[in-house]
Amino acid sequence: MLAIGPVAQAVSNSFDQYWNHKLSYPIATLLGDRKPTLEEYREARQQYRQRLSEIEESDYLERLRNSDLARQLRSGSHHFEWAVGQVFADPPDKLLHETSEAEYRMMRELLPYLESARRELIVLSPYFVPGKEGVAFFHRLREKGVRVRILTNSLASTDVSIVHAGYIRYRKALLRMGVELWELNHRTTREERKAMSEGYVGKSKSSLHAKAFVADRETVFIGSLNFDPRSVIQNTEIGVVFRSPVLGGRIAEAFDENIEKEAYRLELVRDEDTGQEKILWHGYSGGKPVTFESEPNAGFWRTLGIHLMRWLPIESQI
């Protein structure tokens, strides 16, 4: 997504608010009175040049230069789909906890767009901890007959295990009401990593990074906001909402086409021996369907750890 005009100006204004805020400090004030020596300057410059050379030769930049989008932009042949967007951003005062909850919480401003879904809502959130309010919100959507599909990281793909501990408290409740949960498949082969690098994931490993939602294949949000307490209550976030049946439809279609190959579908079943509810993870490995009865590819100790952490009273911090 590229933004120009009022949207770009609104993002710039938000940046200026943070740049000029009393919580922003010039780097010089953090260095104190000590001044680097000439030799230290030279060493730092050499390290900078070396790091820049490594970046310029990275696989990421090479793929970016050779991507269809880059080639089209260089040749002037790319066709843009235009839409009117609106920027939503938390003010820096949120960090001081001096603002009113109703006035400055970005999620509250986005809720009407989420609630506008009449047929379908797709959510991409790397860190997903809905809390009781979030579960109640999704329940209201399901009661209206809205299909809800959520993609988040699996335990194996997440880079913050403790967030996963907060998320697993709500999986069964969401599955019971008919919410479709998907967890990103942690890819291990070179071919799979290459394929995933062209989708929703980053370079270092197969991990979900995109934060977005699409309502009724028309209303789209793209930004920094995760669907978790830390993003909603503590962090300062920014994003853009726009309406475009063309772009919203393309994002939803890409989700439809790739989700089964790239993520595990969670299913809530009843254990025949114990009668207790349990979760199954359905996915593909090497092109063949597989089913797991515990967190896929996470290992015993990591799985044990997050099930112990789930009992800690720290949800507002994750």
C-alpha positions as CSV (number, residue, x, y, z in Angstrom):
1,M,0.0,0.0,0.0
2,L,1.3,3.5,-1.0
3,A,-0.3,6.6,0.5
4,I,-0.3,10.2,-0.9
5,G,-2.3,13.3,-0.2
6,P,-4.2,13.7,3.0
7,V,-3.3,10.2,4.2
8,A,0.4,10.9,3.9
9,Q,0.0,14.3,5.5
10,A,-1.9,12.8,8.5
11,V,0.9,10.2,9.0
12,S,3.5,13.0,8.8
13,N,1.5,15.0,11.4
14,S,1.5,12.0,13.7
15,F,5.2,11.7,13.4
16,D,5.7,15.3,14.2
17,Q,3.6,14.9,17.4
18,Y,6.0,12.2,18.6
19,W,9.2,14.0,17.4
20,N,8.2,17.2,19.4
21,H,6.8,15.4,22.4
22,K,8.4,15.9,25.9
23,L,9.0,12.1,26.0
24,S,11.3,12.4,22.9
25,Y,15.0,13.0,23.8
26,P,17.8,14.1,21.4
27,I,20.4,11.3,21.2
28,A,23.0,13.8,22.5
29,T,21.3,14.0,25.8
30,L,21.6,10.2,26.2
31,L,25.4,10.2,25.4
32,G,26.2,12.6,28.2
33,D,29.3,14.8,28.2
34,R,31.6,12.2,26.7
35,K,32.6,12.8,23.1
36,P,33.8,9.9,20.9
37,T,37.4,10.0,19.8
38,L,38.5,10.3,16.2
39,E,39.4,6.6,16.2
40,E,36.0,5.7,17.5
41,Y,34.4,7.7,14.7
42,R,36.5,5.9,12.1
43,E,35.7,2.5,13.6
44,A,32.0,3.3,13.7
45,R,32.0,4.5,10.1
46,Q,33.8,1.3,9.0
47,Q,31.2,-0.8,10.9
48,Y,28.4,1.2,9.2
49,R,29.9,0.6,5.7
50,Q,30.3,-3.1,6.4
51,R,26.7,-3.4,7.6
52,L,25.5,-1.4,4.6
53,S,27.3,-3.7,2.2
54,E,25.8,-6.8,3.9
55,I,22.3,-5.3,3.5
56,E,22.9,-4.4,-0.1
57,E,23.9,-8.0,-0.8
58,S,21.1,-9.6,1.2
59,D,18.7,-12.1,-0.3
60,Y,15.9,-9.8,0.8
61,L,17.0,-6.8,-1.3
62,E,17.8,-9.1,-4.2
63,R,14.2,-10.5,-4.2
64,L,12.8,-7.0,-3.7
65,R,14.8,-5.6,-6.7
66,N,13.5,-8.5,-8.9
67,S,10.0,-8.5,-7.6
68,D,7.1,-7.9,-10.1
69,L,6.2,-4.7,-8.2
70,A,9.7,-3.3,-8.4
71,R,10.0,-4.0,-12.1
72,Q,6.6,-2.5,-12.8
73,L,7.4,0.6,-10.8
74,R,10.7,1.1,-12.6
75,S,9.1,0.7,-16.0
76,G,6.0,2.8,-15.1
77,S,3.7,0.0,-16.1
78,H,2.1,-0.7,-12.7
79,H,-1.6,-0.1,-12.4
80,F,-2.8,1.5,-9.2
81,E,-6.1,0.9,-7.6
82,W,-7.1,4.1,-5.9
83,A,-9.1,4.4,-2.7
84,V,-9.9,7.1,-0.1
85,G,-8.3,6.3,3.3
86,Q,-8.4,7.6,6.8
87,V,-5.6,7.5,9.3
88,F,-6.1,6.5,12.9
89,A,-3.3,7.1,15.4
90,D,-2.7,7.0,19.1
91,P,-1.3,10.3,20.5
92,P,2.0,10.2,22.4
93,D,0.1,11.4,25.5
94,K,-1.2,7.8,25.7
95,L,2.2,6.8,27.1
96,L,1.7,9.2,30.0
97,H,-1.6,7.6,30.9
98,E,-3.1,11.1,31.1
99,T,-5.7,10.7,28.3
100,S,-9.3,9.5,28.5
101,E,-9.8,5.9,27.5
102,A,-12.8,6.8,25.4
103,E,-11.1,9.6,23.5
104,Y,-7.7,8.1,22.6
105,R,-7.9,4.4,22.4
106,M,-7.4,3.5,18.7
107,M,-9.3,0.2,19.0
108,R,-12.4,2.1,20.0
109,E,-12.2,4.2,16.9
110,L,-11.8,1.1,14.7
111,L,-14.6,-0.9,16.3
112,P,-17.4,0.6,14.2
113,Y,-15.5,-0.6,11.1
114,L,-15.1,-4.1,12.6
115,E,-18.8,-4.1,13.6
116,S,-19.8,-3.1,10.1
117,A,-19.1,-6.6,8.9
118,R,-22.4,-8.2,7.7
119,R,-21.1,-11.3,6.0
120,E,-17.4,-11.9,6.7
121,L,-14.4,-10.6,8.8
122,I,-10.8,-11.6,8.2
123,V,-8.3,-10.7,10.9
124,L,-4.5,-11.0,10.6
125,S,-2.8,-10.4,14.0
126,P,0.6,-11.8,14.8
127,Y,-0.1,-11.4,18.5
128,F,-3.7,-12.3,19.3
129,V,-5.1,-12.1,22.8
130,P,-8.7,-11.1,22.5
131,G,-9.6,-11.0,26.2
132,K,-13.1,-11.3,27.5
133,E,-14.3,-8.2,25.7
134,G,-12.8,-9.5,22.4
135,V,-14.5,-12.9,22.8
136,A,-17.8,-11.1,23.5
137,F,-17.3,-9.0,20.4
138,F,-16.7,-12.0,18.1
139,H,-19.7,-13.7,19.7
140,R,-21.9,-10.8,18.7
141,L,-20.6,-11.1,15.1
142,R,-21.3,-14.8,15.0
143,E,-24.8,-14.2,16.3
144,K,-25.4,-12.0,13.3
145,G,-24.2,-14.8,11.1
146,V,-20.9,-13.2,10.2
147,R,-18.1,-15.6,9.2
148,V,-15.0,-14.8,11.2
149,R,-11.6,-16.1,10.2
150,I,-8.5,-15.2,12.2
151,L,-4.9,-15.9,11.3
152,T,-2.2,-15.6,14.0
153,N,1.1,-17.2,14.8
154,S,1.5,-20.8,16.0
155,L,3.6,-21.4,19.0
156,A,6.4,-22.6,16.7
157,S,6.3,-19.4,14.6
158,T,5.8,-16.8,17.2
159,D,8.8,-14.8,18.5
160,V,7.1,-14.1,21.8
161,S,5.9,-17.3,23.5
162,I,4.3,-15.5,26.5
163,V,1.8,-13.8,24.1
164,H,0.8,-17.3,22.9
165,A,0.2,-18.2,26.5
166,G,-2.4,-15.4,26.7
167,Y,-4.0,-16.4,23.4
168,I,-4.5,-20.1,24.2
169,R,-6.9,-19.2,27.1
170,Y,-9.5,-18.2,24.5
171,R,-9.0,-20.7,21.7
172,K,-11.7,-23.1,22.8
173,A,-14.3,-20.4,23.5
174,L,-13.8,-19.0,20.0
175,L,-13.9,-22.3,18.3
176,R,-17.1,-23.2,20.2
177,M,-18.9,-20.2,18.7
178,G,-17.8,-21.0,15.2
179,V,-14.9,-18.6,14.8
180,E,-12.3,-20.2,12.3
181,L,-8.9,-20.1,13.8
182,W,-5.7,-20.5,11.8
183,E,-2.2,-20.6,13.0
184,L,0.8,-20.0,10.7
185,N,2.7,-23.1,9.8
186,H,6.3,-22.9,10.9
187,R,8.2,-23.8,7.6
188,T,11.4,-25.7,7.8
189,T,12.5,-26.4,4.2
190,R,14.3,-23.9,2.0
191,E,11.6,-24.2,-0.7
192,E,8.8,-23.5,1.8
193,R,10.7,-20.6,3.3
194,K,11.2,-19.1,-0.1
195,A,7.5,-19.5,-1.0
196,M,6.4,-17.9,2.3
197,S,8.8,-14.9,1.9
198,E,6.5,-13.7,-0.9
199,G,3.4,-13.8,1.4
200,Y,2.6,-12.5,4.8
201,V,5.8,-13.4,6.6
202,G,9.2,-12.1,7.3
203,K,12.7,-13.2,6.2
204,S,14.3,-14.5,9.4
205,K,11.8,-17.3,9.8
206,S,8.2,-18.1,8.9
207,S,6.4,-15.7,11.2
208,L,3.3,-13.6,10.7
209,H,4.0,-9.9,10.7
210,A,1.1,-8.3,8.9
211,K,-1.6,-6.6,11.0
212,A,-4.8,-6.1,9.0
213,F,-8.5,-6.8,8.9
214,V,-10.9,-7.0,5.9
215,A,-14.7,-6.6,6.5
216,D,-17.0,-7.9,3.8
217,R,-14.1,-7.9,1.2
218,E,-14.5,-4.1,1.0
219,T,-13.3,-2.3,4.2
220,V,-9.6,-2.8,4.9
221,F,-7.4,-1.8,7.8
222,I,-3.6,-2.0,7.5
223,G,-1.4,-0.8,10.4
224,S,0.7,-1.6,13.5
225,L,-2.2,-2.6,15.8
226,N,-2.3,-6.2,17.1
227,F,-5.5,-7.6,18.6
228,D,-4.1,-7.8,22.1
229,P,-4.2,-5.8,25.4
230,R,-0.7,-4.4,25.0
231,S,-1.5,-2.8,21.6
232,V,-4.9,-1.6,22.8
233,I,-4.0,-0.2,26.2
234,Q,-0.3,0.5,26.4
235,N,1.4,0.8,23.0
236,T,0.9,3.7,20.6
237,E,-0.3,2.5,17.2
238,I,-1.1,3.8,13.8
239,G,-3.0,2.5,10.8
240,V,-5.1,3.3,7.7
241,V,-8.7,2.3,6.9
242,F,-9.9,2.4,3.4
243,R,-12.9,1.1,1.4
244,S,-12.2,-0.6,-1.9
245,P,-14.1,-3.7,-3.2
246,V,-11.2,-4.3,-5.6
247,L,-8.4,-4.3,-3.1
248,G,-10.4,-5.8,-0.3
249,G,-11.5,-8.5,-2.7
250,R,-7.9,-9.2,-3.7
251,I,-6.7,-9.5,-0.1
252,A,-9.6,-11.9,0.8
253,E,-9.0,-14.0,-2.3
254,A,-5.3,-14.3,-1.5
255,F,-6.3,-15.4,2.0
256,D,-8.7,-18.0,0.4
257,E,-6.1,-19.3,-2.0
258,N,-3.1,-19.6,0.4
259,I,-4.5,-20.2,3.9
260,E,-4.7,-24.0,3.8
261,K,-1.1,-24.3,2.5
262,E,0.4,-21.7,4.9
263,A,-1.5,-22.3,8.2
264,Y,-3.0,-24.9,10.5
265,R,-6.7,-25.0,10.8
266,L,-7.8,-25.6,14.4
267,E,-10.7,-27.9,15.1
268,L,-12.4,-28.5,18.5
269,V,-13.3,-32.2,19.1
270,R,-14.3,-34.3,22.0
271,D,-11.8,-37.0,23.1
272,E,-13.4,-40.4,22.7
273,D,-11.6,-41.8,25.8
274,T,-11.9,-39.0,28.3
275,G,-14.9,-37.1,26.9
276,Q,-12.9,-33.8,27.3
277,E,-12.6,-31.2,24.6
278,K,-9.3,-31.0,22.8
279,I,-7.9,-29.1,19.8
280,L,-6.6,-30.7,16.6
281,W,-4.3,-28.8,14.2
282,H,-4.9,-29.7,10.5
283,G,-2.3,-28.7,7.9
284,Y,0.0,-29.8,5.1
285,S,3.6,-30.9,5.2
286,G,5.4,-31.6,1.9
287,G,2.1,-31.4,0.1
288,K,0.5,-34.1,2.3
289,P,-2.3,-33.5,4.9
290,V,-1.2,-33.8,8.5
291,T,-3.0,-33.6,11.8
292,F,-1.4,-32.8,15.2
293,E,-2.9,-33.3,18.7
294,S,-0.6,-30.7,20.4
295,E,1.2,-27.5,19.4
296,P,2.8,-28.4,16.0
297,N,6.6,-28.4,15.8
298,A,6.9,-26.5,19.1
299,G,8.7,-29.2,21.2
300,F,7.8,-30.6,24.6
301,W,9.5,-27.9,26.8
302,R,8.2,-24.9,24.9
303,T,4.7,-26.3,25.0
304,L,4.9,-27.0,28.7
305,G,6.2,-23.6,29.3
306,I,3.4,-21.7,27.7
307,H,0.8,-23.9,29.4
308,L,2.4,-22.9,32.8
309,M,2.6,-19.2,31.8
310,R,-1.1,-19.1,30.9
311,W,-1.9,-19.1,34.6
312,L,0.2,-15.9,35.4
313,P,-2.0,-12.8,35.9
314,I,-0.1,-10.7,33.3
315,E,-2.6,-10.5,30.4
316,S,-2.7,-6.7,30.4
317,Q,1.1,-6.7,29.8
318,I,1.0,-9.0,26.8
